[in-house]
Amino acid sequence: MYRRQYHRHSIPAELSELWDEEKREGQAYDRIMRNELLHHIDNLMRQQLTEHEQSIVERYFGIGCTPHRPARIAEDFDMTVREVEDLVKVAIVKLRQCDYAIYLWQYLHGKKI
């Protein structure tokens, strides 16, 4: 029976290679899960919100971009800060009341209701 010969100096190098491979695979898995989650969020928003609401919510929360302050969003959309904040609150209520939100909750928590 053939037994692999290990040199004591090669073991740390091999372990380091295994660790690097595991780390890369873990990062790839995290990217896949993040992309899948973003896909679900995008579907939910497209189903429940108007394009105008979706654009504001995306900027407000930084979905696909860096988060913007309500004042900046208000300026870009020719609205008041109060209108932006109210629109975001209404959009959140719409998203929470949708059946697809239940599916998304189950996905995030790995549970079935």
C-alpha positions, 0 to 999 in steps of 0.5 A: 500500500502506498503511503504519501510521504509528508515532509514536515516543512510542506505541511504548513504550505499544504494547509495554507493552500487548503485554507486559501481554497476554502476561503475562496469557495466561501467567498464565492458562496457568499457572493452567490447568496448575496446575488440571489437575495438581491434578485429576490428583493428586486422582484419584490420591488418590481411587483409592488412599487412604481418605477418612481417609488422603486428609484427612490427606495433604491437610493434611500437604502443604497440598493445597487448604489451608495445610500443617499440622504433624503435631502439629496433624493428630494433635490434629484426628484424635485420633492420635499424631504418630507415627501421622500420620507413619506414615500419610503414609509408607504413603500415599506408598507406595500412591500411588507403586505405583499405575498412575495414578502412572506416568501422572502422572509422564509428565504432569509430565515430558512423557515416555512410558515 
